[in-house]
Amino acid sequence: TTCCGAPHLLQGEFDQADECQTLLYQKIKACDPKIILTACAECFEALEQIKKTYKMDVEILSIVQYLIRYKDKFLEKKIRGKITVHDSCRFHKGSPQGIAANDAVSHFAEHVDPPGNHLSSCCYQWNHGSDPMNALRRREHLKAVKKNAPILACNCLTCYEELKKAYTDVEIIDILQLFEESLD
């Protein structure tokens, strides 16, 4: 219910970003959590900054990182076919969040590596149209993904929301859907 300040920071509104982070810190401090979960990569980064700034003893995890710790609580059965994980700019495949996403897909489906000959493109949310070639790269990337897998799972809420808007033959899912579907 409180903005992390990342949207302001990315737009150069530094005072507003600082105000948001201070307010969020106060709310976090009031409940003194041991773990903070988020589905948003930008919020994750802001929370890491708050943790560092205020020297907080708290673990910050993406929701997928948290859920994959308890994967034994979920059905041990492949519920989907071939899926590629979107390699986002913030939760990239080598990050702990990206590793958790790949582990989740492997648990619930047939994990297919992203195409090596096409770079993943920005979800477009944060470049505000300043990269005119991004739409073309995204289309070409999604065509390459389609050749390998019919489903692209997003580990970043922003990427999911933006890629879901794109016209493509690839099914775009939020990776959390896999956990939900396994419970059904």
Helices and strands as residue ranges (DSSP letters): H 6-10, H 14-31, E 35-38, H 41-53, E 59-62, H 63-68, G 71-73, E 82-85, H 96-108, E 110-111, H 134-148, E 151-154, H 157-165, E 171-174, H 176-183
